Amino acid sequence: MTIKTNKGIYKAKRVISSLPLGVMQSNKVKFLPPLPQKYEEAIHNIGNSIYNKLYVSFSKRFWGNKKGWLNFISNNEEAYSTAYVQSNEQKNILIFYITEKDSL
């Protein structure tokens, strides 16, 4: 198998591709031989949505000793938000997940 990029040409027995969906849908990447038709159809039929993940470190643990998922109310009616506690004795970290409600 040969992979041609703007950085050079690489040869391998096998390749695992983890290209972003938007790149695959742009048709800027060519597979020879082409991907099976059902794969091409699946790639082009999957929709994109907004999904953000934000890690925030706090000096104090305002959520007490709660662990796991924290749900909260947002003023944004078009998005869904939740947070996960990723803390230990040294760090007070919340991971916030924000996505469009239409994508749920």
Secondary structure, DSSP 8 states (H G I E B T S, - for coil): -EEEETTEEEE-S-------HHHHHTT-S--SS---HHHHHHHHH-----EEEEEEE-SS-TTTT--EEEE---S-TTEEEEEEE---SS--EEEEEEEEGGG-
